[in-house]
Every structure is written in C-alpha cells, then in structure tokens.
C-alpha cells in the first residue's frame, strides 16, 4: 500500500494518470515481450520480472492475439534469405509457445 500511495502522489504531482504498480508491471511485461526477437531476449524479460522460468512468463503475459499471430507469420517472409539464424530463432520461439499448450490464439477468461 505504501508503494501505491507514493506512486499516486508522484503521478498527481506531475499531472499523470495514476496506474497501479500491478498495471505498470503488466504493461512493462507485455511491451517488452512484444519486442523480444530471440529466446535470450524473452528470457531476459522473464528474469527481469523475477519469474522462475519462461513458462510462467509465457503463461501470464505471452498469449498472442489473432492479429499478433498473423503479423508474426507475415513477418517471417520479410527476413532476408541469408539470415537463416533469425528465421530459426523466430520459429523456435513460436514452437516453445505451441509446445506449452497455451494455444497461440486463445484468450484467457475474465478479459486478461
């Protein structure tokens, strides 16, 4: 409660709309994961969130929308032909999500 109260005061003093520490954490996680391009980057975000493993991070924050899936798949064709390592890294990332059974297009109940 002390952190939330301090954050409210800080936001008010600079004229920003208050967001709870939980919402800021969630926003950071989603923003960072959408920009992660390698497993190492994904793992760095996971560790920054202090999760024990990638499964936790992916299960909570890694659910892709239909639009995310479409743009990711479409983006695979944008990779230069000589850059096979980048293609392999992207496919490995997608494979991890599929193997975890999260269903890349699934939506969590309760609007999360």
N, C-alpha and C positions, 0 to 999 in steps of 0.2 A: 504494500500500500504506500509506503514511503516513496518508492521509486515513481509510482504512478502520480502521486501528489506533486512531487518535484517536477516531473515531466509536464504536468498540467500547467504549473506555474511558469515554467520555461516557455512553453508554447504560447501562453497568454501574453507573456512579456514581449515576445517578438511578433505577435499577430498571426500565429499559425494555428490551424485547426488541430485540436488535440486528437491523437491516436494512441491507444493503449500500448504498453510495451509488447503485449502479445501480438497486436496487429502490426507493429513495426518489425518484429521478428519474422512474422509470416511474410510480410512484404519483401523483406530482405531475402528470404529464402527463395521465394518464387522468382524474384527479379534475377538473382544470381544463377539459379538453375536454368532459367530460360536462356541464359547467355553462356553457360558451360558448354564447351565443344569437345572436351575429352573426358575420359574417365577420371583422370587426375584432377581436372577442374571440378568435376562433380564431387569427388572425394574431399577436395579442399573445402567446398561449401558445407558438406556433411560434417566435417571436423570442426569447422567454424561454428556450427550450430551445436557442437558438443554431443552429437549422436554417436552411439557405439558402433554403428555400421551404416552402410549405404542403404540397406533395406528399410531402415527406419525413415531416413530422409526421403527416399523414393515413395514409400507408402503414404507419408503425410503430405508431401509437397510436390511429388513428381507426376501426378496424374495429368495426362495431356488431354486437351480438348480436341474435338474433331479437326478444328482449324489448325491446331499445333501439329497434328499428325500429317495433314495434307501439306503444310508448308515445309515440314522436315523432309518428307519424301520428295517433294518437288525440288528442294534444295540439294538433294543428293546428285541430281543431274547437273548442277551448277559447278561441281567440283572439277577442277582441271584433270584431264585424263592421266597425267603423270603423277598426280597426287594420290596414289593408292592408299597410303597410310591414313590419310584423313578419311577416306571412304570406309576403311576398315574400322577406324575408331568410332565413327558415327554408327555403323552397323552393330558394333559390339555394345554400344550404349543402348540402342534400341532392343537388342537381344536380351540384355540384362532386365529391362523393363518387362518384356514379354515373359521371360522365364520366371519372374517373380509372381506372375499370375495376376498382376494388377489390372490387366485389360486396358490397353493404351487409350481407349476412347471412353472408358467407364467414368461415371460421375458418382461421387460419394453422396450418400444420403445426408439429408439435413443441409444441403446447399454448400457444403465445404469443398 
